[in-house]
Amino acid sequence: MKLLAVDDSNIVRSRIARLAQGGPLGPVQIVGLARNGVEALRVARAAQPDVVTMDLTMPEMDGLACIPELLRIVPRASVLVISALSDKSTAIRALKLGARGFLPKPFTDEQLQLALLSLVDRKGHRA
Amino acid sequence: MSRLQETDLRIFVDAVRRYFEASSRIAPEITSAFLGTGDVPEHEFNGVVALSGRYHGQVTVSLPQRPLCELLLLQRETNLSESNLLDAVGEIANTLAGNARQSLGDELEISVPTTRRGRLGSPPHTRHLPYVITLRWNTYPGLVCVDVEKKG
């Protein structure tokens, strides 16, 4: 499974990568760590990720603007939004734009791994 | 401008607790909550998120170096560079402000965080007296300043 982590926080990107690789998902290849939506689209075009974790509040291009663009480039990608904007209307908006899951920040290690597991099980991305 | 209610401020106290519990499994102790008169005390690392939309003002998180290092180590992050510590304090501010939308509504817009090592000085307050929440996490002190007013 190829994973792209998108977040303007370096420590959050690293944590997501660490937990995805060290969890119950099976082999995970981190194909990119992007700081904003613009970088995410560039990496997605080149690396064709299976799963994308997507922050919402980011400079240059935010997550809600990025999701539909990214899904045009990689229609089969599963997008998991991971955001501090944890109100219901934001979650619904993200899902309507094509995200397949929503994990509010702050999250525990187990919550992230379960959210990723649920996403890949539904899409059959697991190796 | 209408004043932020005490119940609205409870949101930030709860968000502080939730952040540290989820990120480290160690609950913080909220040691005080008061109206800040004069200079609000600050620690070495500061993260600020500006609020706009139906509200305006800012949320500031201020922590010393040690708790930020320990928080990162508990998350198995071994890069304890200054930029990662600033990133960590900015991420806390971002999370607290973002979580407030659950109660304050989606007309609360939040900025990406700005961060600084060293004193912020005393920026002009949005409120006459901003709310200050002090905490102790894993023996270390910390502070959250909520300087927010509702428009209209």
Interface residues (C-beta under 8 A of the other chain):
Chain A: D8 S9 N10 I11 V12 S14 R15 R18 T57 M58 P59 S83 A84 L85 S86 D87 K88 S89 T90 P104 K105 P106 F107 T108 Q111
Chain B: R18 Y19 A22 S23 R25 L72 Q75 R76 E77 N79 S83 N84 D87 A88 G90 E91 N94 T95 L96 A97 G98 N99 R101 Q102 G105 D106 I110 S111 V112
